[in-house]
Structure formats: C-alpha cells, structure tokens
Amino acid sequence: MNLSNNTILITGGTSGIGLELARQLLAAGNTVLITGRSASRLAEVRSAVPALHTFICDQRDPASIVSACRSISETFPSLNMLINNAGIGRKRNLNETDRPLDDLEDEIRTNLTGPIQLINQLLPLLKRQQRATIVNVTSGLAFVPMALKPIYCATKAAMHSYTQSLRVQLAKTRVKVVELAPPATGTAFNTDQQDMNAHRQMDVATLCRAALRGLEKERDEVLPGASRLIRLIGRISPRTTFKRADAEQMGTG
Ligand SMILES: NC(=O)c1ccc[n+]([C@@H]2O[C@H](COP(=O)([O-])OP(=O)(O)OC[C@H]3O[C@@H](n4cnc5c(N)ncnc54)[C@H](OP(=O)(O)O)[C@@H]3O)[C@@H](O)[C@H]2O)c1
C-alpha cells in the first residue's frame, strides 16, 4: 500500500496513537482528517499542527456520527482510508454490584458501536475509490483479556471478531480491511495504570512507525511488540486471562 497521497480520517486524533499517526501520515504526504469529542481540544491540536483538518464527532452519539460523516463526505469526497482509533478503557471491579453502570454504554459505544456505525456511514464513499482501506485499532487484549478492564477487553475482542467478518464480506470490493492491535503504549490511555506497566510500554512514535510499516506491507493484521506473543498465548491457551501480575510482566494496555 502506498502511504502517500491518500485522504485519511483518523478517529480520536487529539492525543496518543491517533495524533502520532496523524503526524507521521502528514509527513508522508497525505491529507489527514481527525475527529474528537471536544471543539477546544481539536482547536488546540489544529494550532499545533495546522495542516490537520478537524471534525467534531462523539462516538457515543449516533447523531454526531451521522452528521460528522456527512460533512466529511461532502468536504473530502476523495477519502480513501478510515482509521478507527478512538477508544476508552475503564478499570472495573465487577464485585461492586451496587455501583451504577452509568458509564457502561460510553465504553461500548466508543469502542464498538461507534466504529461499526462509522464504517456503515462511510463505506459507500470508500467503495467508490480506486483503492480504500479500513483500519480497526483493537488491542493485544482482544486476544487475551485483562481482568482489570473487563468491558474494554470484551469490546476489543468483539471488534476483532467483527473485523474478521468485515474482511470476508468486503473481499470482492476494493476496500481492504486491516486490524492494528497495539500492545501497551505510552499514551494518556494508561494514566490510571502507570504503576502497572509504565516500564513495559511501547513508545508511541515507535508503535506508529511499526503500524505504518505493516500497512505498507499489505498485512491484514498488524501486531507490534508484545501483541504478537499475546495473540499466540491466546491461541495456545485460550483460557488465559491476565491478572495484575501477569499484566505487569506482559506490559498489556
Ligand atoms: N495506549 C495503549 O496502551 C493501547 C493499547 C492497545 C490499544 N490501544 C487502543 O488505541 C486507541 C488509541 O488509544 P490511545 O492510547 O491513543 O489513547 P488516548 O491518548 O487516550 O486517545 C484516545 C483518543 O480517543 C478520543 N476519544 C475518546 N472518546 C471519544 C469519543 N466518545 N468520541 C470520539 N473520540 C473519542 C480522544 O479524543 P477526545 O478526548 O479529544 O474526544 C483521543 O483522541 C484506542 O482504541 C485504544 O483502545 C491503546
């Protein structure tokens, strides 16, 4: 895959992996669009990286997704790559049954329903291009769950499964489907578990370079760092679940 002269939408581009992918893809000569929930954060990023095009899109809200996709399709009809990157992960103690589950839907919509809806909205446009790519960002934890973040891991496992089906259903189109499963990576995402795997985290720029190399090589699945080993563990020993100590060893995120 040629990683220049594309028009690329990255969801969740205001920080972490999304912002670093945006920077590297801009440097490689692409037109890059990013989304985020907050107008002020998007404005901050735009002033730091003026070449970026920004769109408000809250993946928890189906109406926000429809409206963002409409304006993106109108403004950038040459869009040929969607990177479904936005995601959140909450620590949850499932024994605390009296704790309200108010934020449950936030996690499921941001990580699973939202990306599926984005693909649904943008697929007709992607299918009209000479070549197009959908990249779904899952996690090493899609293959072996970490008990500390049970809903997060369930959404990523579901996204992995959905991505496999999507690839088969789009096999006869010009749209390639790629899964990028990062290992623990040094971003704001892990601020609530820095104690656990700070020393094991992959540097975000290194992760993104590995991701782009995988895309250039036309891989269906890009598994940087520890993610390849975690996937193998999930196959050899399907009942493995990372407990806190295991997670420290593996540097899972
Ligand atoms: N870091 C890791 O260790 C790690 C490991 C494996 C997989 N991943 C995956 O990599 C992806 C990126 O994570 P990251 O580490 O870069 O995290 P991050 O720095 O926290 O960035 C998350 C991004 O998602 C956006 N976002 C969150 N909720 C959103 C919503 N409702 N609608 C739209 N955008 C939303 C945030 O934008 P705003 O806050 O501005 O809306 C932000 O740009 C996630 O899917 C994550 O699951 C990360």
The ligand as an SDF file (V2000), in Angstrom:
LIG
                    3D

 48 52  0  0  0  0  0  0  0  0999 V2000
   -2.2660    3.0950   24.7790 N   0  0  0  0  0  0  0  0  0  0  0  0
   -2.3420    1.7680   24.8860 C   0  0  0  0  0  0  0  0  0  0  0  0
   -1.7000    1.1350   25.7490 O   0  0  0  0  0  0  0  0  0  0  0  0
   -3.2310    0.9960   23.9410 C   0  0  0  0  0  0  0  0  0  0  0  0
   -3.0310   -0.3900   23.8360 C   0  0  0  0  0  0  0  0  0  0  0  0
   -3.8480   -1.1180   22.9770 C   0  0  0  0  0  0  0  0  0  0  0  0
   -4.8190   -0.4750   22.2380 C   0  0  0  0  0  0  0  0  0  0  0  0
   -4.9900    0.8700   22.3610 N   0  0  0  0  0  0  0  0  0  0  0  0
   -6.0590    1.4900   21.5800 C   0  0  0  0  0  0  0  0  0  0  0  0
   -5.5310    2.5620   20.8060 O   0  0  0  0  0  0  0  0  0  0  0  0
   -6.5430    3.5380   20.5820 C   0  0  0  0  0  0  0  0  0  0  0  0
   -5.9910    4.9110   20.9150 C   0  0  0  0  0  0  0  0  0  0  0  0
   -5.6190    4.9290   22.2830 O   0  0  0  0  0  0  0  0  0  0  0  0
   -4.5510    5.9580   22.8790 P   0  0  0  0  0  0  0  0  0  0  0  0
   -3.6100    5.1660   23.6770 O   0  0  0  0  0  0  0  0  0  0  0  0
   -4.0370    6.8550   21.8310 O   0  0  0  0  0  0  0  0  0  0  0  0
   -5.4870    6.7610   23.9030 O   0  0  0  0  0  0  0  0  0  0  0  0
   -5.6750    8.3260   24.1810 P   0  0  0  0  0  0  0  0  0  0  0  0
   -4.3870    9.0440   24.1360 O   0  0  0  0  0  0  0  0  0  0  0  0
   -6.4930    8.3760   25.4300 O   0  0  0  0  0  0  0  0  0  0  0  0
   -6.5480    8.8190   22.9390 O   0  0  0  0  0  0  0  0  0  0  0  0
   -7.8740    8.4390   22.7850 C   0  0  0  0  0  0  0  0  0  0  0  0
   -8.4980    9.2720   21.6930 C   0  0  0  0  0  0  0  0  0  0  0  0
   -9.8650    8.8510   21.5650 O   0  0  0  0  0  0  0  0  0  0  0  0
  -10.6830   10.0080   21.5410 C   0  0  0  0  0  0  0  0  0  0  0  0
  -12.0000    9.6930   22.0890 N   0  0  0  0  0  0  0  0  0  0  0  0
  -12.3010    9.1910   23.3040 C   0  0  0  0  0  0  0  0  0  0  0  0
  -13.6390    9.0710   23.4360 N   0  0  0  0  0  0  0  0  0  0  0  0
  -14.1760    9.5090   22.2630 C   0  0  0  0  0  0  0  0  0  0  0  0
  -15.4980    9.6350   21.7860 C   0  0  0  0  0  0  0  0  0  0  0  0
  -16.5600    9.3130   22.5300 N   0  0  0  0  0  0  0  0  0  0  0  0
  -15.6820   10.1220   20.5410 N   0  0  0  0  0  0  0  0  0  0  0  0
  -14.6160   10.4710   19.7670 C   0  0  0  0  0  0  0  0  0  0  0  0
  -13.3460   10.3780   20.1650 N   0  0  0  0  0  0  0  0  0  0  0  0
  -13.1310    9.9050   21.4020 C   0  0  0  0  0  0  0  0  0  0  0  0
   -9.9430   11.0440   22.3680 C   0  0  0  0  0  0  0  0  0  0  0  0
  -10.3220   12.3270   21.9290 O   0  0  0  0  0  0  0  0  0  0  0  0
  -11.0820   13.4280   22.8490 P   0  0  0  0  0  0  0  0  0  0  0  0
  -10.8080   13.0720   24.2840 O   0  0  0  0  0  0  0  0  0  0  0  0
  -10.4730   14.7050   22.4100 O   0  0  0  0  0  0  0  0  0  0  0  0
  -12.5010   13.2800   22.4570 O   0  0  0  0  0  0  0  0  0  0  0  0
   -8.4950   10.7640   21.9950 C   0  0  0  0  0  0  0  0  0  0  0  0
   -8.1550   11.4710   20.8240 O   0  0  0  0  0  0  0  0  0  0  0  0
   -7.7330    3.1110   21.4460 C   0  0  0  0  0  0  0  0  0  0  0  0
   -8.6790    2.4570   20.6350 O   0  0  0  0  0  0  0  0  0  0  0  0
   -7.1250    2.1400   22.4380 C   0  0  0  0  0  0  0  0  0  0  0  0
   -8.0580    1.1740   22.8780 O   0  0  0  0  0  0  0  0  0  0  0  0
   -4.2190    1.6170   23.1890 C   0  0  0  0  0  0  0  0  0  0  0  0
  1  2  1  0
  2  3  2  0
  2  4  1  0
  4  5  1  0
  4 48  2  0
  5  6  2  0
  6  7  1  0
  7  8  2  0
  8  9  1  0
  8 48  1  0
  9 10  1  0
  9 46  1  0
 10 11  1  0
 11 12  1  0
 11 44  1  0
 12 13  1  0
 13 14  1  0
 14 15  2  0
 14 16  1  0
 14 17  1  0
 17 18  1  0
 18 19  2  0
 18 20  1  0
 18 21  1  0
 21 22  1  0
 22 23  1  0
 23 24  1  0
 23 42  1  0
 24 25  1  0
 25 26  1  0
 25 36  1  0
 26 27  1  0
 26 35  1  0
 27 28  2  0
 28 29  1  0
 29 30  1  0
 29 35  2  0
 30 31  1  0
 30 32  2  0
 32 33  1  0
 33 34  2  0
 34 35  1  0
 36 37  1  0
 36 42  1  0
 37 38  1  0
 38 39  2  0
 38 40  1  0
 38 41  1  0
 42 43  1  0
 44 45  1  0
 44 46  1  0
 46 47  1  0
M  CHG  2   8   1  16  -1
M  END
$$$$
